[in-house]
Structures are given as C-alpha cells and as structure tokens.
Amino acid sequence: LFFFVSLLSQVFSFSTDAIPRVVRPLTKNTKHNNNIVPKLLKLRAGDQVNVDDATEKKKVSSTTVLPFVNAAQMFGKQYGKYLNTNPIMTKSVTAGLIFGLSDYTAQKLETGETKMDWTRIITASLVGLLYFGPAAHYWYEWIFKLIPGAGLISTLKKATLGQLFFGPSFTCIFFATSLMQSGSFSLGTWAQKIKSDLPGAWLAGASFWPVVDLISYSLVSPQWIPLFVNICSFVW
C-alpha cells in the first residue's frame, strides 16, 4: 500500500524536467524568441499542446493529489514509529479497528439496514484486539526465525505452515465467538462445529489466502505483514 502511495508521489511530483527540452534552447535569445515561440508547441506530428494550459493542469492535479499522498506518507512514518516502539499494542489496536470496521461493512452489505448488531461488531473488534493482533505478531516473528529468507522455497514453506496452522486456528476462534454470541458454546458444540465447518471454510479461502501469504512472505516487511493481512481480511 505504501509502496503504491510512494509511487504516486513520484508520478505527481512535477518539476521543470517535465517541460519539453525543445523549449529550452529557444529561451536563450529572448528578443528572437518573442517572434518565433508560440504558445502552441508541436510535440508530435499533428498534435499541438498549449504549454501554459498543460502546466496549469499539472499544477491543479498536483495540488489535488499531493495532500492525500503526503498524508498517507506521514501516516506511514508515524505508524512505522509505533511499530518499532510498541509493536504488539500497535498491531492489536489496528486489528481491532479493522475487524470492527469489516463487520460493520459486512452488515451494511448483507442487510442494507441502518440498525446494526453492535454486539457482533464489538465481538469482531475484540477478536482482532485480543487474539489476532498478538497472535500475528508472534506468529510472523517466529516463522521468519524458523524459516529465514524470502526466496521461493522459504516463501512456500512459510505459506504452507500458515495455511496448515495459523489460518485454521484463527477460524476456530471465530467459530467459538459465534457460538458464544448465540449462547450455545460448549467444548462439545465447538468441536462439532470445527469438524463440520472448518473444511468448508478452509476450501472457501483456498483461492485467496494462499495468494495473500505468498505476497506477504515474499514482498512485505515482517513488521508490516499484520497490517497487510488485516486489509486483506477486510476485503475477504
């Protein structure tokens, strides 16, 4: 996400280098240029561009987009600072907020009604805050120590372990919270729900989460992986 934002900032950072070089030799002799430099420069065969208008449009685009890019970059720097100073709390709070927002959005899409099930939203937030944030911190820290590197083989090993252990354990926690909300939780009902629903839930995510894991382990810095996975969870 922040790589993309940084890329945008480079794209929209306009400078004098954007002005065609054909203009510069003509600006040395001002007296002569007054007669031969028109406002419309022929940049390609059959194309005429008004340099003043083009420059103004670039300024408007830059003024419109750069505040958002700068704000995102500032957020990234501040978030990175918190990741270094207080990683578990930062990841936990982030997960709690995104999980709650995810459930809120899901309810809006499911029913379209203004009345929300706030118990469900709070429960999802607590799962992110109390379970996923700390668990993700220790899981990614452990897995990179166990299998260092970002090569193809090491990435596939980490992704496989994630799909076999971390992903299913997280799904089981969600099963438990859903049973608690319905008032029917017991170790027996939990075990039965895991037995009946976990294979289907795993298969449903088999075309999504392995791809997320491969991207996470090969392209994303370990401390930023929980945020990336949280964003993917929101989409899922």
C-alpha positions as CSV (number, residue, x, y, z in Angstrom):
1,L,0.0,0.0,0.0
2,F,2.7,2.5,1.0
3,F,4.9,1.4,-2.0
4,F,1.9,2.4,-4.2
5,V,1.5,5.7,-2.4
6,S,5.2,6.5,-2.7
7,L,5.0,5.6,-6.4
8,L,2.1,8.1,-6.8
9,S,4.0,10.8,-5.1
10,Q,6.8,10.3,-7.6
11,V,4.3,10.4,-10.5
12,F,2.7,13.6,-9.3
13,S,5.9,15.4,-8.3
14,F,6.1,17.7,-11.3
15,S,9.3,19.7,-12.0
16,T,10.8,21.7,-14.8
17,D,12.1,18.5,-16.2
18,A,8.5,17.8,-17.4
19,I,8.8,20.7,-19.8
20,P,9.9,19.5,-23.3
21,R,13.6,20.1,-23.9
22,V,12.8,21.7,-27.3
23,V,11.7,24.8,-25.3
24,R,15.0,25.4,-23.5
25,P,17.3,26.3,-26.5
26,L,14.7,28.8,-27.6
27,T,14.7,30.7,-24.3
28,K,18.3,31.9,-24.6
29,N,17.6,34.7,-27.0
30,T,14.5,36.5,-25.6
31,K,14.3,39.1,-28.4
32,H,14.3,36.5,-31.0
33,N,12.0,34.2,-29.1
34,N,9.3,36.8,-28.9
35,N,8.8,36.3,-32.6
36,I,9.2,32.6,-33.0
37,V,8.0,30.9,-29.8
38,P,4.2,30.4,-30.0
39,K,2.1,29.2,-27.1
40,L,1.3,26.1,-29.0
41,L,4.2,23.8,-29.4
42,K,4.2,21.0,-31.9
43,L,5.3,18.0,-29.8
44,R,4.1,15.2,-32.1
45,A,3.1,15.2,-35.7
46,G,-0.3,16.6,-36.0
47,D,-0.5,17.4,-32.2
48,Q,-0.5,20.8,-30.6
49,V,-0.4,21.4,-26.9
50,N,-0.9,24.7,-25.1
51,V,2.1,24.7,-22.8
52,D,0.5,27.2,-20.4
53,D,-2.7,25.2,-20.1
54,A,-0.8,21.9,-19.7
55,T,1.4,23.4,-17.0
56,E,-1.7,24.7,-15.2
57,K,-3.4,21.4,-15.4
58,K,-0.4,19.7,-13.9
59,K,-0.3,22.2,-11.1
60,V,-4.0,21.6,-10.4
61,S,-3.5,17.8,-10.4
62,S,-0.5,18.1,-8.2
63,T,-2.3,20.3,-5.7
64,T,-5.3,17.9,-5.6
65,V,-3.4,14.6,-5.2
66,L,-0.3,15.5,-3.3
67,P,-2.1,16.3,0.0
68,F,-3.5,12.8,0.1
69,V,-0.2,11.3,-0.8
70,N,1.7,13.4,1.8
71,A,-0.9,12.5,4.4
72,A,-0.5,8.8,3.7
73,Q,3.3,9.1,3.8
74,M,3.1,10.9,7.2
75,F,0.8,8.2,8.5
76,G,3.2,5.5,7.3
77,K,6.1,7.1,9.0
78,Q,4.2,7.6,12.3
79,Y,2.7,4.1,12.1
80,G,6.2,2.7,11.5
81,K,7.5,4.6,14.5
82,Y,4.8,3.0,16.7
83,L,5.6,-0.5,15.2
84,N,9.2,0.0,16.4
85,T,8.4,1.3,19.9
86,N,5.2,-0.7,20.8
87,P,4.7,-3.4,18.2
88,I,2.1,-5.6,19.9
89,M,-0.2,-2.8,21.0
90,T,0.0,-1.2,17.6
91,K,-0.8,-4.4,15.8
92,S,-3.6,-5.3,18.3
93,V,-5.3,-1.9,18.1
94,T,-5.0,-1.9,14.3
95,A,-6.5,-5.3,14.1
96,G,-9.4,-4.4,16.5
97,L,-10.3,-1.3,14.4
98,I,-10.2,-3.1,11.1
99,F,-12.0,-6.2,12.3
100,G,-14.8,-4.0,13.7
101,L,-15.0,-1.9,10.5
102,S,-15.0,-5.1,8.5
103,D,-18.0,-6.5,10.3
104,Y,-19.8,-3.2,10.2
105,T,-19.3,-3.0,6.4
106,A,-20.4,-6.7,6.1
107,Q,-23.6,-6.0,7.9
108,K,-24.4,-3.0,5.7
109,L,-23.8,-5.1,2.6
110,E,-25.8,-8.0,4.0
111,T,-28.9,-6.2,5.1
112,G,-28.6,-2.6,4.0
113,E,-30.4,-1.6,7.2
114,T,-29.4,1.3,9.5
115,K,-29.9,-0.9,12.6
116,M,-26.7,-2.7,13.3
117,D,-25.8,-5.6,15.5
118,W,-23.3,-3.8,17.7
119,T,-22.7,-6.9,19.8
120,R,-21.4,-8.7,16.7
121,I,-19.2,-5.7,15.8
122,I,-17.7,-5.4,19.3
123,T,-17.1,-9.1,19.3
124,A,-15.2,-8.9,16.0
125,S,-13.2,-6.0,17.3
126,L,-12.3,-7.9,20.5
127,V,-11.1,-10.9,18.4
128,G,-8.8,-8.6,16.5
129,L,-7.6,-6.7,19.6
130,L,-7.1,-9.6,22.0
131,Y,-6.3,-12.5,19.6
132,F,-5.3,-11.7,16.1
133,G,-3.0,-8.7,16.9
134,P,-0.8,-10.5,19.5
135,A,-1.0,-13.9,17.7
136,A,0.0,-12.4,14.3
137,H,2.9,-10.6,16.0
138,Y,4.4,-13.7,17.5
139,W,3.5,-15.9,14.5
140,Y,5.3,-13.8,11.9
141,E,8.2,-13.2,14.3
142,W,8.5,-17.0,14.9
143,I,8.0,-18.1,11.3
144,F,10.8,-15.8,10.0
145,K,13.2,-17.1,12.6
146,L,12.3,-20.7,11.8
147,I,12.5,-20.2,8.0
148,P,14.6,-17.2,7.2
149,G,14.8,-15.6,3.8
150,A,12.4,-14.5,1.1
151,G,13.3,-17.0,-1.7
152,L,10.8,-19.1,-3.4
153,I,11.3,-22.3,-1.4
154,S,11.3,-20.5,2.0
155,T,8.2,-18.5,1.0
156,L,6.3,-21.7,0.0
157,K,7.3,-23.3,3.3
158,K,6.1,-20.4,5.3
159,A,2.8,-20.1,3.3
160,T,2.2,-23.8,3.8
161,L,2.7,-23.6,7.6
162,G,0.4,-20.6,7.7
163,Q,-2.4,-22.5,5.8
164,L,-2.0,-25.6,8.0
165,F,-1.8,-23.9,11.4
166,F,-2.2,-20.2,11.7
167,G,-5.2,-19.8,9.4
168,P,-7.3,-22.7,10.8
169,S,-6.6,-21.7,14.4
170,F,-7.9,-18.3,13.7
171,T,-11.0,-19.7,12.0
172,C,-11.6,-21.9,15.1
173,I,-11.5,-18.8,17.3
174,F,-14.2,-17.2,15.2
175,F,-16.3,-20.3,15.5
176,A,-16.0,-20.1,19.3
177,T,-17.1,-16.4,19.4
178,S,-20.1,-17.1,17.1
179,L,-21.2,-19.9,19.4
180,M,-20.8,-17.6,22.4
181,Q,-22.9,-14.9,20.8
182,S,-25.7,-17.5,20.2
183,G,-25.4,-18.8,23.8
184,S,-24.7,-22.3,22.7
185,F,-21.0,-22.6,23.4
186,S,-19.5,-25.7,25.0
187,L,-16.4,-27.7,24.2
188,G,-18.6,-30.3,22.6
189,T,-20.5,-27.9,20.3
190,W,-17.3,-26.1,19.5
191,A,-15.6,-29.4,18.5
192,Q,-18.6,-30.4,16.4
193,K,-18.7,-27.0,14.6
194,I,-14.9,-27.3,13.8
195,K,-15.5,-30.8,12.5
196,S,-18.4,-29.8,10.3
197,D,-17.5,-26.3,9.2
198,L,-13.7,-26.0,9.2
199,P,-13.0,-28.0,6.0
200,G,-15.6,-25.9,4.0
201,A,-14.2,-22.6,5.4
202,W,-10.7,-23.7,4.5
203,L,-11.7,-24.6,1.0
204,A,-13.6,-21.4,0.5
205,G,-10.4,-19.4,1.2
206,A,-8.1,-21.7,-0.7
207,S,-8.1,-19.4,-3.7
208,F,-7.5,-16.2,-1.7
209,W,-5.4,-16.7,1.4
210,P,-2.5,-18.7,-0.1
211,V,-2.0,-15.8,-2.5
212,V,-2.1,-13.3,0.4
213,D,0.5,-15.5,2.2
214,L,2.8,-15.7,-0.8
215,I,2.7,-11.9,-1.3
216,S,3.2,-11.3,2.5
217,Y,6.2,-13.6,2.9
218,S,8.0,-12.5,-0.3
219,L,7.3,-8.8,-0.7
220,V,6.2,-7.3,2.6
221,S,8.4,-6.4,5.5
222,P,7.6,-8.8,8.5
223,Q,6.5,-6.0,10.8
224,W,4.1,-4.7,8.2
225,I,2.6,-8.1,7.4
226,P,-0.2,-7.9,10.0
227,L,-1.4,-4.6,8.6
228,F,-1.4,-6.0,5.1
229,V,-3.2,-9.2,6.2
230,N,-5.8,-7.0,8.1
231,I,-6.5,-5.1,4.9
232,C,-6.9,-8.4,3.0
233,S,-9.2,-9.6,5.8
234,F,-11.4,-6.5,5.3
235,V,-11.7,-7.3,1.6
236,W,-12.4,-11.0,2.4
